[in-house]
């Protein structure tokens, strides 16, 4: 299957700072990318959907000013957690779709805010 | 909201077939049944999908009942590496979103 790469795989940041997570489709062009968050022992929760060149669509309850999503190219989407707090500590996962039916997932990024 | 119901956890002995059930009684005619799994601290991995016919690939088999209200994912010879959370999802094939339910936590016992 197609490869989706996230970077970094782990990040620790101080409370109040911002952190950027990258999601790249390595061997296909991703017209749509999705960002999920997963807390321990819970399922994946969809945060937002982004289409290349347009604004992201956020799910209800997700603060768009806190979780900034940029999908400027067909192979790269970024999620920036602004003014991070300890409660933002979570496992963030991206997924990319090439315009077909299937979506492929990155390996996830473990964010710890201290 | 997830449209499927799965048992929260299951055990299976190593080397035996693991049969994971899923109920999707409100499935629509154009919705497919997809299965993904998530090994601890990794992103989800696609396993298999089907519409109404049974499907088989190198990873698993998918058995869908004739009324399409339920399905079973079969891992024919489970290994310890199959320990994961398995998610059954119904979606229109070209739908934008994949919404995850709680899944089934499968433990493979040595």
HADDOCK unambig.tbl for C-alpha pairs under 7 A between the chains (distance, minus, plus):
assign (segid A and resid 43 and name CA) (segid B and resid 100 and name CA) 6.58 0.50 0.50
assign (segid A and resid 43 and name CA) (segid B and resid 101 and name CA) 6.48 0.50 0.50
assign (segid A and resid 43 and name CA) (segid B and resid 102 and name CA) 5.39 0.50 0.50
assign (segid A and resid 44 and name CA) (segid B and resid 100 and name CA) 6.03 0.50 0.50
assign (segid A and resid 46 and name CA) (segid B and resid 99 and name CA) 6.88 0.50 0.50
assign (segid A and resid 93 and name CA) (segid B and resid 43 and name CA) 6.41 0.50 0.50
assign (segid A and resid 100 and name CA) (segid B and resid 94 and name CA) 6.83 0.50 0.50
assign (segid A and resid 101 and name CA) (segid B and resid 93 and name CA) 5.43 0.50 0.50
assign (segid A and resid 101 and name CA) (segid B and resid 94 and name CA) 4.88 0.50 0.50
assign (segid A and resid 105 and name CA) (segid B and resid 43 and name CA) 5.74 0.50 0.50
assign (segid A and resid 105 and name CA) (segid B and resid 44 and name CA) 6.05 0.50 0.50
assign (segid A and resid 105 and name CA) (segid B and resid 45 and name CA) 6.96 0.50 0.50
assign (segid A and resid 106 and name CA) (segid B and resid 43 and name CA) 5.57 0.50 0.50
assign (segid A and resid 107 and name CA) (segid B and resid 42 and name CA) 5.06 0.50 0.50
assign (segid A and resid 107 and name CA) (segid B and resid 43 and name CA) 4.39 0.50 0.50
assign (segid A and resid 108 and name CA) (segid B and resid 42 and name CA) 6.03 0.50 0.50
assign (segid A and resid 108 and name CA) (segid B and resid 43 and name CA) 5.46 0.50 0.50
